[in-house]
Amino acid sequence: MRTGFFSSLVFALLTSASIAAIAAPLASPEAQKPPLASVAAQAPATSAKVDLNDADAATLQKELAGVGEAKAKAIVAHRETNGPFASVDELLEVKGIGKAILDRNRDRLEVN
């Protein structure tokens, strides 16, 4: 008899808890969005393009997607060996740089 009473009590408690959880108001979407000031602070500070003829290997590695230390050094070595880049498309001549990497970074690159 006590087991049946205890089971009924636990069932009632769990039912009321689940109803309360379902009926609880959801957080508004505005409460979940970070304030605009913090979003601006998280955005990259550099909006300027990277000049292929002036940037060093560390800058190329940091600013370009898919370009690590080896590819950045290869870009600098190519520039030192063959002279300055005449266009962004000449980056395809560098070993390890393919069309996908160039297309991913085209809007971040310039040649002066």
C-alpha positions as CSV (number, residue, x, y, z in Angstrom):
1,M,0.0,0.0,0.0
2,R,2.8,2.4,0.9
3,T,4.6,1.7,-2.4
4,G,1.5,2.6,-4.4
5,F,1.1,5.8,-2.4
6,F,4.7,6.7,-2.9
7,S,4.6,6.0,-6.6
8,S,1.5,8.2,-7.0
9,L,3.2,11.0,-5.1
10,V,6.4,10.7,-7.3
11,F,4.2,10.6,-10.5
12,A,2.3,13.8,-9.4
13,L,5.6,15.6,-8.6
14,L,7.2,14.7,-11.9
15,T,4.0,15.6,-13.8
16,S,3.8,19.1,-12.2
17,A,7.5,19.7,-12.8
18,S,7.2,18.9,-16.5
19,I,4.1,21.0,-16.9
20,A,6.0,23.9,-15.2
21,A,8.9,23.5,-17.5
22,I,6.7,23.4,-20.6
23,A,4.7,26.4,-19.5
24,A,7.8,28.5,-18.6
25,P,8.2,31.5,-21.0
26,L,11.0,31.2,-23.5
27,A,13.8,33.8,-23.4
28,S,13.1,36.4,-26.0
29,P,15.4,36.5,-29.1
30,E,16.6,40.0,-28.1
31,A,17.8,38.7,-24.8
32,Q,20.0,36.1,-26.5
33,K,21.7,38.5,-28.9
34,P,24.9,40.2,-27.7
35,P,24.9,44.0,-27.5
36,L,26.1,45.7,-30.7
37,A,29.1,47.2,-28.9
38,S,30.5,43.7,-28.1
39,V,29.9,42.5,-31.6
40,A,31.9,45.4,-33.0
41,A,34.6,44.7,-30.5
42,Q,34.9,41.1,-31.7
43,A,35.0,42.0,-35.4
44,P,38.5,42.1,-36.9
45,A,40.0,45.6,-36.6
46,T,41.7,45.4,-40.0
47,S,39.4,46.1,-42.9
48,A,42.2,47.1,-45.2
49,K,43.4,44.7,-47.9
50,V,46.7,42.9,-47.8
51,D,49.2,44.0,-50.4
52,L,50.9,41.0,-51.8
53,N,54.0,43.1,-52.7
54,D,54.5,44.6,-49.2
55,A,53.2,42.0,-46.7
56,D,55.6,39.9,-44.8
57,A,55.1,36.1,-44.1
58,A,53.5,36.7,-40.7
59,T,51.0,39.1,-42.0
60,L,50.0,36.8,-44.9
61,Q,49.6,33.9,-42.5
62,K,47.5,35.9,-40.1
63,E,45.2,37.7,-42.6
64,L,44.6,35.0,-45.3
65,A,42.4,32.0,-44.9
66,G,44.1,28.7,-45.7
67,V,47.5,30.2,-45.7
68,G,49.8,28.8,-43.0
69,E,53.5,29.5,-42.3
70,A,54.8,27.4,-45.2
71,K,52.6,28.9,-47.8
72,A,53.2,32.5,-46.5
73,K,57.0,31.9,-46.7
74,A,56.5,30.5,-50.3
75,I,54.6,33.6,-51.3
76,V,57.4,35.9,-50.0
77,A,60.1,33.7,-51.6
78,H,58.3,33.8,-54.9
79,R,58.1,37.5,-54.7
80,E,61.8,37.8,-53.9
81,T,62.8,35.5,-56.7
82,N,60.5,36.7,-59.5
83,G,59.9,40.3,-58.5
84,P,56.6,41.9,-57.4
85,F,53.2,40.5,-58.3
86,A,51.6,42.3,-61.2
87,S,48.1,40.9,-60.3
88,V,46.4,38.9,-57.6
89,D,46.0,36.1,-60.1
90,E,49.8,35.6,-60.2
91,L,49.4,34.1,-56.8
92,L,48.5,30.8,-58.5
93,E,52.1,30.5,-59.6
94,V,53.2,30.0,-56.0
95,K,53.6,26.4,-55.0
96,G,50.8,25.3,-52.7
97,I,48.4,28.1,-53.6
98,G,45.5,26.8,-55.7
99,K,42.3,28.3,-57.1
100,A,40.3,27.5,-54.0
101,I,42.7,29.5,-51.7
102,L,42.8,32.4,-54.2
103,D,39.1,32.5,-54.5
104,R,38.6,32.4,-50.7
105,N,41.0,35.4,-50.2
106,R,40.5,37.4,-53.4
107,D,38.5,40.1,-51.6
108,R,41.3,40.5,-49.0
109,L,44.1,40.9,-51.5
110,E,45.5,43.8,-53.6
111,V,48.6,44.5,-55.6
112,N,50.2,47.9,-55.5
